[in-house]
Amino acid sequence: MAIYPLRKLPELPIAGLGSQWLEKLEAELEADGDRALLCRRTLCELAYPEFVDNWDTAIKDAKLPLATRLALSALDPRNVTLEPEYYAECDDSRFQRVKPLLWLWYSFDRTVAGGQNVELGVRLRRVLARYIFKRCGENFKAFQNVEFSFGYNLEAGDNVVVHRNVLLDDRGGISLGNNVSISDFANIYSHTHSIVDQRDVTDALTRLDDGVRITYHATVLAGVHVHEQAMVGAMAVATKDVRPYHVYVGIPAKSVRVKPNAPFGQDNVTTVKPR
Ligand SMILES: CC(C)(COP(=O)(O)OP(=O)(O)OC[C@H]1O[C@@H](n2cnc3c(N)ncnc32)[C@H](O)[C@@H]1OP(=O)(O)O)[C@@H](O)C(=O)NCCC(=O)NCCS
């Protein structure tokens, strides 16, 4: 293995545009106006600029194709439903505050300016996260296609990194410590269903402590506490608490080793029997 720090890229030819756009958006969020309108206008400017000034009349314009009117109407979060709204324990007063920002987050990822555009996408999500999460520390970094349940039930410490296509189901709450990394296609759950009656739901806080790494395609089930500096290997399913500095793999995930940098007294071996 080799140490490969991330490269610094040269400045983009029109880097200023993205910064100006984000500054404007941030100022509008701080002014605390109508978030649904902010979401609608921002998406309209990105995807259908010719309709920005006449959105209200365009959605009623019988001369426009129905599909066009539908696409325009969906720019406004009040015209779409998100799955968590159907959950009985959804706190409407909190969810309706964050819904426009979640819709902006998800929809931006489907635009040309968004999607795989790392520079702008990471910066936009960093701005939005501060207004969606219960708490968001410094340097939050999320790549494309990350999904939440409520969003408002999630706490993130400093330097948290969430890679592409991750599901953060914060229905029962998710707490992420500092320097947590969640790799591509991982799933972190905080709710579960009775095996007898699917409507019988248990919400349980799921905790990933400082320095935890959840690697590719791994799943952490509701209520699991992954202790500091632990690692959950690719494709693993963590069904029970994960001990600090341990590396857990498999289904159900078991410890296969202790990290060599574990502090004295943690476990004085580097390879442990799975349990
Ligand atoms: C968890 C992981 C880091 C373990 O690496 P490691 O400490 O070098 O462990 P080893 O490769 O020595 O494996 C120890 C044992 O666990 C098994 N194992 C390792 N990873 C496994 C996995 N994801 N699922 C099932 N078994 C696994 C190995 O086959 C080996 O079993 P054996 O002793 O019967 O031969 C690695 O396998 C992994 O999943 N990496 C994911 C990729 C990654 O690094 N992601 C980080 C992105 S941010």
The ligand as an SDF file (V2000), in Angstrom:
LIG
                    3D

 48 50  0  0  0  0  0  0  0  0999 V2000
  -12.0420   -4.6860    6.3810 C   0  0  0  0  0  0  0  0  0  0  0  0
  -10.7500   -4.7470    5.5890 C   0  0  0  0  0  0  0  0  0  0  0  0
  -10.0680   -3.3980    5.6490 C   0  0  0  0  0  0  0  0  0  0  0  0
   -9.9010   -5.8090    6.2760 C   0  0  0  0  0  0  0  0  0  0  0  0
   -8.6060   -5.7320    5.7980 O   0  0  0  0  0  0  0  0  0  0  0  0
   -7.4150   -6.4510    6.6040 P   0  0  0  0  0  0  0  0  0  0  0  0
   -7.3400   -5.9190    7.9850 O   0  0  0  0  0  0  0  0  0  0  0  0
   -6.2100   -6.3290    5.7380 O   0  0  0  0  0  0  0  0  0  0  0  0
   -7.8890   -7.9220    6.7710 O   0  0  0  0  0  0  0  0  0  0  0  0
   -7.4300   -9.2240    5.9760 P   0  0  0  0  0  0  0  0  0  0  0  0
   -7.4730   -8.9460    4.5060 O   0  0  0  0  0  0  0  0  0  0  0  0
   -6.1520   -9.6960    6.5650 O   0  0  0  0  0  0  0  0  0  0  0  0
   -8.5990  -10.2330    6.3140 O   0  0  0  0  0  0  0  0  0  0  0  0
   -8.7510  -10.8970    7.5380 C   0  0  0  0  0  0  0  0  0  0  0  0
   -9.7630  -12.0090    7.2940 C   0  0  0  0  0  0  0  0  0  0  0  0
  -11.0650  -11.4240    7.0630 O   0  0  0  0  0  0  0  0  0  0  0  0
  -11.5350  -11.7590    5.7530 C   0  0  0  0  0  0  0  0  0  0  0  0
  -12.1190  -10.5540    5.1930 N   0  0  0  0  0  0  0  0  0  0  0  0
  -11.5070   -9.3800    4.9410 C   0  0  0  0  0  0  0  0  0  0  0  0
  -12.3620   -8.4920    4.4730 N   0  0  0  0  0  0  0  0  0  0  0  0
  -13.5490   -9.1060    4.4070 C   0  0  0  0  0  0  0  0  0  0  0  0
  -14.8360   -8.6980    4.0190 C   0  0  0  0  0  0  0  0  0  0  0  0
  -15.0580   -7.4450    3.6140 N   0  0  0  0  0  0  0  0  0  0  0  0
  -15.8430   -9.5810    4.1120 N   0  0  0  0  0  0  0  0  0  0  0  0
  -15.6360  -10.8540    4.5350 C   0  0  0  0  0  0  0  0  0  0  0  0
  -14.4340  -11.3000    4.9230 N   0  0  0  0  0  0  0  0  0  0  0  0
  -13.3950  -10.4370    4.8740 C   0  0  0  0  0  0  0  0  0  0  0  0
  -10.3000  -12.2090    4.9840 C   0  0  0  0  0  0  0  0  0  0  0  0
  -10.6350  -13.1020    3.9640 O   0  0  0  0  0  0  0  0  0  0  0  0
   -9.4910  -12.8550    6.0640 C   0  0  0  0  0  0  0  0  0  0  0  0
  -10.0320  -14.1110    6.3440 O   0  0  0  0  0  0  0  0  0  0  0  0
   -9.0550  -15.4000    6.6080 P   0  0  0  0  0  0  0  0  0  0  0  0
   -8.2790  -15.0200    7.8280 O   0  0  0  0  0  0  0  0  0  0  0  0
   -9.9980  -16.5200    6.7980 O   0  0  0  0  0  0  0  0  0  0  0  0
   -8.1940  -15.4890    5.3990 O   0  0  0  0  0  0  0  0  0  0  0  0
  -10.9570   -5.0340    4.1090 C   0  0  0  0  0  0  0  0  0  0  0  0
  -11.1370   -6.3380    3.8020 O   0  0  0  0  0  0  0  0  0  0  0  0
  -12.1410   -4.3110    3.5340 C   0  0  0  0  0  0  0  0  0  0  0  0
  -13.3000   -4.6990    3.6410 O   0  0  0  0  0  0  0  0  0  0  0  0
  -11.8140   -3.2390    2.8550 N   0  0  0  0  0  0  0  0  0  0  0  0
  -12.7870   -2.4270    2.2500 C   0  0  0  0  0  0  0  0  0  0  0  0
  -12.1430   -1.4820    1.3720 C   0  0  0  0  0  0  0  0  0  0  0  0
  -11.6330   -0.3280    2.1250 C   0  0  0  0  0  0  0  0  0  0  0  0
  -10.5100   -0.2680    2.5320 O   0  0  0  0  0  0  0  0  0  0  0  0
  -12.4690    0.6520    2.2750 N   0  0  0  0  0  0  0  0  0  0  0  0
  -12.1230    1.8670    2.8520 C   0  0  0  0  0  0  0  0  0  0  0  0
  -12.6580    2.8990    1.9900 C   0  0  0  0  0  0  0  0  0  0  0  0
  -12.7350    4.3950    2.7990 S   0  0  0  0  0  0  0  0  0  0  0  0
  1  2  1  0
  2  3  1  0
  2  4  1  0
  2 36  1  0
  4  5  1  0
  5  6  1  0
  6  7  2  0
  6  8  1  0
  6  9  1  0
  9 10  1  0
 10 11  2  0
 10 12  1  0
 10 13  1  0
 13 14  1  0
 14 15  1  0
 15 16  1  0
 15 30  1  0
 16 17  1  0
 17 18  1  0
 17 28  1  0
 18 19  1  0
 18 27  1  0
 19 20  2  0
 20 21  1  0
 21 22  1  0
 21 27  2  0
 22 23  1  0
 22 24  2  0
 24 25  1  0
 25 26  2  0
 26 27  1  0
 28 29  1  0
 28 30  1  0
 30 31  1  0
 31 32  1  0
 32 33  2  0
 32 34  1  0
 32 35  1  0
 36 37  1  0
 36 38  1  0
 38 39  2  0
 38 40  1  0
 40 41  1  0
 41 42  1  0
 42 43  1  0
 43 44  2  0
 43 45  1  0
 45 46  1  0
 46 47  1  0
 47 48  1  0
M  END
$$$$
